[in-house]
Amino acid sequence: MGIQDRDYMRRDNPSGPPPPRRGPTSHQWQRWLVIAAATIAVLSSALWLVRDAHGLFGSSGPAEGTLRVNVNTATLPELISIPRIGESLALLIVADRPYASVEDLVRIAGIGPQTLESIRPFVKVDGDTERLR
């Protein structure tokens, strides 16, 4: 094979098949845009559905401020129902049991005198947990 033959092989052959396309065609772009728009619409409606259903099924514990809780026997959801008491403080309360009086709650880091006064109507140290409302 000579130099001429190699140069001939590099040139485009007008009678041969067309070279493969490198990028997507406009038809392919339209298809991808339709798929993306449909995906966004489905995900958006799913988010709306989950948000609306959360009000029906999302509540796992009592509402905040609806219980007077015995801090010596209460469960975590019951302790979390106390205003200003989150999950981390509830875990600390459980870890530091038993309490002889409500004032003993100031031993917990994060519960000071002001917090204690604000939660006093919702806590007790004897008897059963009771519903306030």
C-alpha positions as CSV (number, residue, x, y, z in Angstrom):
1,M,0.0,0.0,0.0
2,G,1.5,3.3,-1.0
3,I,1.2,6.8,0.3
4,Q,-1.6,7.6,-2.1
5,D,-3.7,4.7,-0.8
6,R,-3.4,5.9,2.8
7,D,-4.4,9.4,1.8
8,Y,-7.4,8.0,0.0
9,M,-8.5,6.1,3.0
10,R,-8.5,9.3,5.2
11,R,-10.8,11.2,2.8
12,D,-14.5,11.0,3.3
13,N,-16.1,8.6,1.0
14,P,-19.2,10.2,-0.5
15,S,-20.7,6.9,-1.5
16,G,-20.3,5.3,2.0
17,P,-22.6,5.7,5.0
18,P,-22.7,9.1,6.7
19,P,-20.5,9.5,9.7
20,P,-22.1,9.0,13.1
21,R,-23.6,12.1,14.8
22,R,-21.7,13.3,17.8
23,G,-24.4,15.3,19.7
24,P,-28.1,14.8,20.4
25,T,-30.6,15.9,17.7
26,S,-33.3,18.4,18.4
27,H,-35.8,15.5,18.5
28,Q,-33.8,13.8,21.3
29,W,-33.6,17.1,23.2
30,Q,-37.4,17.5,23.1
31,R,-37.8,13.9,24.4
32,W,-35.5,14.6,27.3
33,L,-37.2,17.9,28.1
34,V,-40.6,16.1,28.2
35,I,-39.2,13.4,30.5
36,A,-37.6,15.9,32.8
37,A,-40.8,18.0,33.0
38,A,-42.9,14.9,33.7
39,T,-40.5,13.8,36.4
40,I,-40.6,17.3,38.1
41,A,-44.4,17.3,38.0
42,V,-44.6,13.8,39.6
43,L,-42.1,14.7,42.3
44,S,-43.7,18.0,43.0
45,S,-47.2,16.4,43.4
46,A,-45.6,13.7,45.6
47,L,-44.1,16.3,47.9
48,W,-47.5,18.0,48.2
49,L,-49.2,14.7,49.0
50,V,-46.6,13.9,51.7
51,R,-46.9,17.3,53.2
52,D,-50.7,17.1,53.4
53,A,-50.6,13.5,54.7
54,H,-48.1,14.4,57.4
55,G,-50.8,16.3,59.3
56,L,-52.9,13.1,59.4
57,F,-50.2,10.6,60.2
58,G,-47.1,12.5,61.3
59,S,-48.0,13.0,65.0
60,S,-46.3,10.2,66.9
61,G,-46.7,11.6,70.4
62,P,-48.9,13.9,72.4
63,A,-49.2,17.5,71.4
64,E,-47.0,20.0,73.2
65,G,-48.4,21.3,76.5
66,T,-51.3,18.7,76.7
67,L,-49.9,16.6,79.5
68,R,-48.7,16.9,83.1
69,V,-45.8,14.4,83.1
70,N,-44.3,12.4,85.9
71,V,-40.6,12.9,85.1
72,N,-39.7,9.7,86.9
73,T,-41.9,7.4,84.8
74,A,-42.6,9.3,81.5
75,T,-41.7,8.0,78.1
76,L,-39.6,10.1,75.7
77,P,-42.6,11.3,73.6
78,E,-44.3,12.3,76.9
79,L,-41.2,14.3,78.0
80,I,-40.9,15.9,74.5
81,S,-44.5,17.1,74.9
82,I,-43.3,19.5,77.7
83,P,-42.8,23.0,76.2
84,R,-39.2,23.9,75.7
85,I,-38.0,20.3,76.2
86,G,-36.6,18.7,73.1
87,E,-35.3,15.2,72.4
88,S,-31.8,15.9,73.8
89,L,-33.2,17.4,77.1
90,A,-35.7,14.5,77.4
91,L,-32.8,12.0,77.1
92,L,-30.9,13.9,79.8
93,I,-33.9,13.8,82.1
94,V,-34.3,10.1,81.6
95,A,-30.6,9.5,82.3
96,D,-30.6,11.5,85.5
97,R,-33.7,9.8,87.2
98,P,-35.0,9.6,89.9
99,Y,-36.1,13.0,91.1
100,A,-37.3,13.7,94.6
101,S,-38.8,17.0,93.7
102,V,-39.5,19.1,90.5
103,E,-36.7,21.4,91.6
104,D,-34.2,18.6,91.1
105,L,-34.6,19.2,87.3
106,V,-32.1,22.1,87.5
107,R,-29.4,19.4,87.8
108,I,-29.9,18.9,84.0
109,A,-27.6,21.0,81.9
110,G,-29.9,23.3,79.8
111,I,-32.6,23.6,82.5
112,G,-32.1,26.7,84.6
113,P,-34.4,28.4,87.0
114,Q,-36.3,30.3,84.3
115,T,-36.9,27.1,82.3
116,L,-37.9,25.3,85.4
117,E,-40.6,27.9,86.2
118,S,-41.9,27.8,82.6
119,I,-42.3,24.0,82.6
120,R,-43.4,23.7,86.3
121,P,-47.2,23.4,85.3
122,F,-46.3,20.4,83.0
123,V,-44.2,18.3,85.3
124,K,-44.5,16.4,88.6
125,V,-42.6,13.6,90.4
126,D,-45.3,11.3,91.7
127,G,-48.5,9.8,90.4
128,D,-49.4,9.0,86.8
129,T,-49.1,11.3,83.8
130,E,-52.3,13.1,83.2
131,R,-54.0,14.9,80.3
132,L,-54.4,18.7,80.9
133,R,-56.9,19.5,78.2
